[in-house]
Structures are given as C-alpha cells and as structure tokens.
Amino acid sequence: MVDMSTVIGDIRLPSPVMTASGTAGHGAELARYVPLDSLGAVVVKSLSIMPWEGNPGPRVVELPGGMMNSVGLQGPGVAGWIASELPALRDSGARVVASIWGRTVEEYRQAAQALVEVQDDLLAVEINVSCPNIEDRRKMFAHSCDAVAGVIVATEDLEVPRWAKLSPNVSDIAEIAGAAGDAGASAVTLTNTLLGLVLDPVTGRPVLGGGGGGVSGPAMRPVALRAVFDVAAARPDLPIVGVGGIAHAEDAVQYLRAGAAAVQVGTATFADPRSTARIATDLQTWCRNAGIERVTDLIGTAHS
Ligand SMILES: Cc1cc2nc3c(=O)[nH]c(=O)nc-3n(C[C@H](O)[C@H](O)[C@H](O)COP(=O)(O)O)c2cc1C
C-alpha cells in the first residue's frame, strides 16, 4: 500500500490532490461526483469582502490546449459564503481551504478578518494575489514583491496557514515567491492562469465579455511546472502547491518531482467532474508500479 499522505508546512494531508480555486464551485458542488473527504483539500472559489457580480458573458472559451476564462471573481462575499456554503462543506467532511481576493490591501485585510470567526473550520486560506490593485494603476498585486508582501502582512490576523497564489506572468517568480514567504506565507500556490486574449476575427472584438482572460489547462502546464521547479530550486524551505494543466497522474508526478508537496486540479474538472479522484487513484497506482512506497519520496527528485 502506497502512503499517499503529504505535508505542507505544518499541515498533513491524506492525499496530495486538491481542487483548484474557482473550478469546483463555492462549496460542496462536487460532492455528488467525488467524496470530498477523500481529497487532500477542497479549495473554494476566491471570495472578496463584499458580494461581487463578476464579468459579463461569455465567460469561457475553449482553446486547443485548454480554456480561457473571464469569470471576474463572481461570488457571494465572505459573509454570504459562511452562511450559504460553509455548512455543506463542513458536513461533507472536506478539509476546506478558503480563498480570498481584494482590490486594495485593505480589502484583503477585511476579507481575512471576516474569516477569523470560522478559521477552526479551515485548513488554510489561499491568498489570491493575481488581482488588479486599484491603488496602483491596476497593476496586479502578484507582479510586485512589495505588493505581495503587503497583502500577506495585511492578512496576518488569520492563525491558519496562508498560501500565496501567484501569477505566472512575471519575469522572476522565485523573487515574488520569496517575498511572499518572507512576509509570512506558509506556502505558495503556483500558478494562477496565464493572461490571454482571443479575438473574433470578423468583428475584431474580444470573444469574452470581460475582454482578455486567463488561460488554463494542459497548454500552460510547462509554464507552471517551470515556476514550481525554479521556486523549489531558489527556496527549498518554502512549501509549494503546484497547479496548471494537471489532467493525469503523470502530470501530477511531474509537479511533485519538480518540488511541489501537493497539487491542484482545475480545468480537467470541467471535462470530467471526477478528475480529482481519478488522478489521486491513478497516482497511487503509478507509485505502486514504480516501486515508490511514499508519494512524498517523489518530491523534488528532479533537482537531485
Ligand atoms: C473558470 C475558472 C475560474 C477560476 N477562478 C479562480 C479563482 O477564483 N481564484 C483563483 O485563485 N484561481 C482561479 N482560477 C485559476 C485556477 O485555480 C488554476 O490556478 C488555473 O486554472 C490553472 O490550473 P488548471 O490548468 O488545472 O485549470 C480559475 C480558473 C478557471 C478555469
């Protein structure tokens, strides 16, 4: 029997496979396909301090190697989520990772404070810094070491571990990850979607209602995998959760070998809502066939 448990900082998970934020609903929507307590964790869609409408449709477009979305972080806000979604997640036995976003450092602070009352129900909080900072000409927080550090410090009222979810659209991801870790993040989640644009060739207008969007799925896997590899090399002390284009156990193996302690599955869930469970089962089989007794034995082996 392969030991599938893993550790992210101080947290032990029974499985290294989790859902990715924004791709498995706000609460227990996937429960009818996957026993949520069998997953490493359920990472819920990013929440802001206030309810948020998101972008006009169309919000998703299929691409040859995945998809592009411009959902625009639609959500019920932290208080709405605590009232309407958290109870079902709690009942499912899932290990819950909440995710927050903001347009200013103050909004991140407020979202984090609003989660403090339920933090006993949370395994961790992912801080999605891949959002425009309206106080800095709408530059993305995740594109600046100082802005990332400022957000992480602003969320320190939370006593549960905070993971910084970073953008791949930067020239030196190791520097940004290091800034997040130095500011108090217990782990980094690598990566969010790649910035993209699809135009209608006839009208010349963006296909998505929000204009550009975020590219996800297998096409971005080498990009996110490289980010994991580079951060693991630069900061071996900083736990990494890898995400981007994972659709099969072999993809997860690459992330673990590159240095991730766990992985998240996003776009694959849209094609098959059982993807997370299937990948976890196949990963166990893969390890057994390869003579690997503990899944953690794979972590970082690409560096040796
Ligand atoms: C429709 C959609 C919505 C997403 N919403 C969020 C979100 O709310 N917060 C976040 O941190 N990431 C969000 N993401 C990014 C994913 O969590 C993940 O980082 C990215 O899609 C790469 O993984 P994948 O290729 O497995 O999808 C979203 C992705 C998609 C496709």
The ligand as an SDF file (V2000), in Angstrom:
LIG
                    3D

 31 33  0  0  0  0  0  0  0  0999 V2000
  -13.1780   29.1240  -14.6410 C   0  0  0  0  0  0  0  0  0  0  0  0
  -12.0080   29.3600  -13.7690 C   0  0  0  0  0  0  0  0  0  0  0  0
  -12.1410   30.1350  -12.6090 C   0  0  0  0  0  0  0  0  0  0  0  0
  -11.0510   30.3650  -11.7720 C   0  0  0  0  0  0  0  0  0  0  0  0
  -11.2280   31.1070  -10.6340 N   0  0  0  0  0  0  0  0  0  0  0  0
  -10.1820   31.2640   -9.7720 C   0  0  0  0  0  0  0  0  0  0  0  0
  -10.3730   31.9570   -8.5450 C   0  0  0  0  0  0  0  0  0  0  0  0
  -11.4720   32.3860   -8.1840 O   0  0  0  0  0  0  0  0  0  0  0  0
   -9.2850   32.0970   -7.7310 N   0  0  0  0  0  0  0  0  0  0  0  0
   -8.0340   31.6110   -8.0570 C   0  0  0  0  0  0  0  0  0  0  0  0
   -7.0920   31.7570   -7.2730 O   0  0  0  0  0  0  0  0  0  0  0  0
   -7.8540   30.9320   -9.2200 N   0  0  0  0  0  0  0  0  0  0  0  0
   -8.8880   30.7570  -10.0690 C   0  0  0  0  0  0  0  0  0  0  0  0
   -8.7080   30.0600  -11.2230 N   0  0  0  0  0  0  0  0  0  0  0  0
   -7.3650   29.5220  -11.5450 C   0  0  0  0  0  0  0  0  0  0  0  0
   -7.2260   28.0420  -11.1340 C   0  0  0  0  0  0  0  0  0  0  0  0
   -7.3830   27.8740   -9.7430 O   0  0  0  0  0  0  0  0  0  0  0  0
   -5.8590   27.4710  -11.5760 C   0  0  0  0  0  0  0  0  0  0  0  0
   -4.8330   28.1980  -10.9230 O   0  0  0  0  0  0  0  0  0  0  0  0
   -5.6250   27.5570  -13.0730 C   0  0  0  0  0  0  0  0  0  0  0  0
   -6.8270   27.3540  -13.7910 O   0  0  0  0  0  0  0  0  0  0  0  0
   -4.5680   26.5600  -13.5520 C   0  0  0  0  0  0  0  0  0  0  0  0
   -4.9640   25.2350  -13.2480 O   0  0  0  0  0  0  0  0  0  0  0  0
   -5.7290   24.2710  -14.3160 P   0  0  0  0  0  0  0  0  0  0  0  0
   -4.9360   24.3260  -15.5950 O   0  0  0  0  0  0  0  0  0  0  0  0
   -5.7400   22.9200  -13.6810 O   0  0  0  0  0  0  0  0  0  0  0  0
   -7.0710   24.8520  -14.5040 O   0  0  0  0  0  0  0  0  0  0  0  0
   -9.7860   29.8180  -12.0980 C   0  0  0  0  0  0  0  0  0  0  0  0
   -9.6460   29.0320  -13.2460 C   0  0  0  0  0  0  0  0  0  0  0  0
  -10.7270   28.7950  -14.0720 C   0  0  0  0  0  0  0  0  0  0  0  0
  -10.5360   27.9320  -15.2850 C   0  0  0  0  0  0  0  0  0  0  0  0
  1  2  1  0
  2  3  1  0
  2 30  2  0
  3  4  2  0
  4  5  1  0
  4 28  1  0
  5  6  2  0
  6  7  1  0
  6 13  1  0
  7  8  2  0
  7  9  1  0
  9 10  1  0
 10 11  2  0
 10 12  1  0
 12 13  2  0
 13 14  1  0
 14 15  1  0
 14 28  1  0
 15 16  1  0
 16 17  1  0
 16 18  1  0
 18 19  1  0
 18 20  1  0
 20 21  1  0
 20 22  1  0
 22 23  1  0
 23 24  1  0
 24 25  2  0
 24 26  1  0
 24 27  1  0
 28 29  2  0
 29 30  1  0
 30 31  1  0
M  END
$$$$
